[in-house]
């Protein structure tokens, strides 16, 4: 009887939620009509006509599956519409236990909320030296550190919108960050109440509405960082941004690509012959031929088009695993997708209980935890009620994939000798 119930739960889960407590997390696993594997957590309420969640007066959460065809576990005729299993099970978000564990299905992936929400989380970077995760809150103008060993998170204010922050090679307390339109050297121990900032370079003085967005360092420590055009309630002004690279040889930012709308995810193939790149405005993942010795890019071409493949949302942050697959956050799409850039095929779709998924990075001692940053910016109170984890860092484990150690940025020595007067900003622990 228990195994039958477990199978039923894997197909259509209903949970009675005690009033006033945290939401539960439940996992579905199966294949969609195109044969792409899907992992679906039960709080995903958005952008998928085949799954609608409802809150009943008795705080019962249930899934309605409108005969989606070959879907969950290949059960073509499954129809869970209106099916209610009154199980009276409560599972805290802050625990790694899921319904799969409770019913012996413990081999599947786990989802865990590991930080409290910020406004617009972005730019996760796993520091293998310290075994901590750095990330930023763009709207909150702050940089954050999450320590999985203690569960504590610390942050420091950087005074303007932050796009990305990357640790510096050879230092344990220095970072290079995109703050506003400035490239900034940040000195911060990750625990104290102060950080120190020194401006290294600035861009686009004729476009005061632009700002730095995402970025990463390549295997030589060369920093790639791009800008986003002016953004308001109507969206981002198109083709106003640029993609830059900075190396210790040039000691300044060099324009590599112009006419960018929203510069976002970057990743490199293991042999450093290809650089994958996302301009969110194109709804595509592109690839360049890459010369690691010079940083020269050429022959830009599309790898995967979200719209053409009926993937909801917009491509945002990105990372690559040891098998060469790209993992891409889908902003306004409630998911992370896994793409094979060699043949342009969608391999996996992970549906998450938040709408605004911003970026991804593998971390942990074995680099097998997928950390996912999210946003709650501009969500209404009603939306936040349905997405209480929005703005948090989520950790997905037991995916069977691993990432590479993240590269650190290499800076010019002259910045340590001739840097401008630093400004002090406050930080605190929460």
Long-range contacts (C-beta under 8 A, 24 or more apart in sequence): 2-103, 2-104, 3-104, 5-103, 6-103, 6-104, 6-105, 8-85, 9-85, 9-99, 9-103, 9-105, 10-72, 10-73, 10-100, 10-105, 11-72, 11-73, 11-75, 11-78, 11-80, 12-62, 12-63, 12-65, 12-72, 12-78, 12-80, 12-83, 12-85, 13-42, 13-62, 13-63, 13-85, 13-99, 14-60, 14-61, 14-62, 14-63, 14-83, 14-84, 14-85, 14-86, 14-87, 15-42, 15-60, 15-61, 15-87, 15-89, 15-90, 15-91, 15-99, 16-58, 16-59, 16-60, 16-61, 16-86, 16-87, 16-88, 16-89, 16-90, 17-59, 17-60, 17-61, 17-90, 18-59, 18-90, 19-59, 21-90, 21-92, 22-92, 22-93, 22-94, 22-388, 23-61, 23-93, 23-353, 23-388, 23-389, 24-61, 24-89, 24-90, 24-91, 24-92, 24-93, 24-99, 25-91, 25-93, 25-98, 25-111, 25-112, 25-353, 26-91, 26-98, 26-99, 26-100, 27-98, 27-99, 27-100, 27-108, 27-109, 27-110, 27-111, 28-63, 28-72, 29-72, 29-73, 29-108, 30-71, 30-72, 30-73, 30-74, 30-75, 31-70, 31-71, 31-73, 31-74, 32-68, 32-70, 32-71, 32-349, 33-68, 33-69, 33-70, 33-71, 34-346, 36-346, 36-347, 36-348, 36-349, 37-347, 37-348, 37-349, 38-71, 38-348, 38-349, 38-350, 38-351, 39-108, 39-109, 39-348, 39-349, 39-350, 39-351, 40-351, 41-111, 41-351, 41-352, 41-353, 42-353, 43-353, 43-386, 43-387, 43-389, 44-334, 44-335, 44-351, 44-352, 44-353, 45-353, 45-386, 45-387, 46-334, 46-355, 47-312, 47-313, 47-332, 47-333, 47-334, 47-355, 48-312, 48-334, 48-351, 53-386, 56-84, 60-84, 60-86, 93-388, 93-389, 96-397, 107-398, 108-398, 109-350, 109-396, 109-397, 109-398, 109-399, 110-396, 110-397, 110-398, 111-352, 111-353, 111-394, 111-395, 111-396, 112-394, 112-395, 112-396, 112-397, 113-389, 113-392, 113-393, 113-394, 113-395, 114-146, 114-148, 114-151, 114-371, 114-392, 114-393, 114-394, 114-395, 115-144, 115-146, 115-153, 115-392, 115-393, 116-153, 116-392, 116-430, 117-376, 117-389, 117-390, 117-391, 117-392, 118-142, 118-144, 118-376, 118-391, 118-392, 119-375, 119-376, 119-377, 119-391, 120-358, 120-375, 120-376, 120-377, 120-391, 121-358, 121-359, 121-373, 121-374, 121-375, 121-391, 121-392, 121-393, 122-162, 122-163, 122-164, 122-214, 122-317, 122-358, 122-359, 122-373, 122-375, 123-162, 123-163, 123-164, 123-165, 123-214, 123-215, 123-317, 123-359, 123-373, 124-317, 124-359, 124-360, 124-361, 124-363, 124-371, 124-372, 124-373, 124-393, 125-165, 125-166, 125-167, 125-361, 125-406, 126-361, 126-362, 126-363, 126-364, 126-367, 126-371, 126-403, 126-405, 126-406, 127-167, 127-406, 128-367, 128-405, 128-406, 129-167, 129-172, 130-172, 130-190, 131-365, 132-190, 133-361, 133-363, 133-371, 133-393, 134-165, 134-167, 134-175, 134-190, 135-359, 135-371, 135-373, 135-393, 136-162, 136-163, 136-164, 136-165, 136-177, 137-162, 138-162, 138-163, 139-377, 143-175, 143-177, 143-186, 143-188, 143-195, 145-190, 145-191, 146-393, 148-364, 148-395, 152-429, 153-429, 153-430, 154-190, 154-191, 154-427, 154-428, 154-429, 154-430, 155-427, 155-428, 155-429, 155-430, 156-186, 156-188, 156-194, 156-195, 156-425, 156-426, 156-427, 157-195, 157-425, 157-426, 157-427, 158-184, 158-186, 158-195, 158-197, 158-425, 159-197, 159-423, 159-425, 160-211, 161-211, 163-211, 163-212, 163-213, 163-214, 163-215, 163-225, 163-228, 164-212, 164-213, 164-214, 164-215, 164-216, 164-225, 166-215, 166-216, 166-217, 166-223, 166-407, 166-408, 166-409, 167-408, 167-409, 168-408, 168-409, 168-410, 168-411, 169-221, 169-408, 169-409, 169-410, 169-411, 176-200, 176-223, 176-246, 176-409, 176-411, 178-211, 178-212, 178-213, 178-215, 178-225, 179-212, 180-211, 180-212, 181-205, 181-207, 181-208, 181-210, 181-211, 181-212, 181-227, 182-212, 183-212, 183-225, 183-246, 183-253, 185-411, 185-415, 185-419, 187-422, 188-427, 191-429, 192-427, 193-426, 193-427, 193-428, 194-424, 194-425, 194-426, 194-427, 195-424, 195-425, 195-427, 196-422, 196-423, 196-424, 197-422, 197-423, 197-425, 198-415, 198-419, 198-420, 198-422, 199-420, 200-411, 200-415, 200-419, 201-246, 201-252, 201-253, 203-227, 203-242, 203-244, 203-253, 204-242, 207-240, 209-237, 209-240, 210-240, 210-241, 213-241, 213-262, 213-263, 213-264, 214-263, 214-264, 214-265, 214-266, 214-316, 214-317, 214-359, 215-263, 215-266, 216-266, 216-267, 216-406, 216-407, 217-406, 217-407, 217-408, 217-409, 217-410, 218-268, 218-272, 218-275, 218-290, 218-292, 218-295, 218-407, 219-268, 219-272, 219-292, 219-407, 220-247, 220-292, 220-295, 220-410, 221-247, 221-248, 221-407, 221-408, 221-409, 221-410, 222-246, 222-247, 222-248, 222-295, 222-409, 222-410, 223-247, 223-409, 224-256, 224-266, 224-275, 225-253, 225-263, 226-257, 226-260, 226-263, 226-264, 227-260, 227-263, 228-260, 228-261, 228-262, 228-263, 229-260, 229-261, 229-262, 236-261, 236-262, 236-280, 236-281, 237-261, 238-281, 239-281, 243-277, 245-295, 246-409, 247-295, 247-410, 248-410, 248-411, 248-412, 251-412, 251-414, 251-415, 256-295, 256-297, 257-297, 257-300, 264-315, 264-316, 264-317, 264-318, 265-315, 265-316, 265-317, 265-318, 265-319, 265-328, 265-329, 265-359, 266-318, 267-318, 267-319, 267-320, 267-326, 268-320, 269-320, 269-324, 269-341, 270-320, 270-322, 270-324, 270-404, 274-341, 276-303, 276-318, 276-320, 276-326, 276-341, 278-315, 278-316, 278-317, 278-318, 278-328, 280-314, 280-315, 280-316, 280-331, 283-307, 283-314, 283-315, 284-315, 285-315, 285-318, 285-326, 285-328, 285-339, 285-341, 287-341, 303-339, 303-341, 303-344, 304-339, 304-341, 304-344, 304-346, 306-330, 306-333, 309-346, 311-335, 311-337, 311-346, 311-349, 313-357, 316-357, 316-358, 316-359, 317-358, 317-359, 317-360, 317-361, 317-373, 318-359, 318-360, 319-360, 319-361, 319-362, 319-403, 320-403, 320-404, 321-362, 321-401, 321-402, 321-403, 321-404, 322-401, 322-402, 322-403, 322-404, 323-401, 325-401, 327-360, 327-362, 327-370, 327-401, 328-360, 329-357, 329-358, 329-359, 329-360, 329-372, 329-373, 330-357, 331-356, 331-357, 331-358, 331-375, 332-356, 333-357, 336-360, 336-370, 336-372, 336-396, 338-401, 350-396, 352-394, 353-387, 353-389, 354-387, 354-389, 354-390, 354-392, 354-394, 355-379, 355-383, 355-387, 355-390, 356-390, 361-403, 361-406, 362-401, 362-402, 362-403, 362-404, 363-403, 364-397, 366-402, 367-402, 367-403, 367-404, 367-405, 368-397, 368-399, 368-401, 368-402, 368-403, 369-395, 369-396, 369-397, 370-395, 370-396, 370-397, 370-399, 370-401, 370-403, 371-395, 372-396
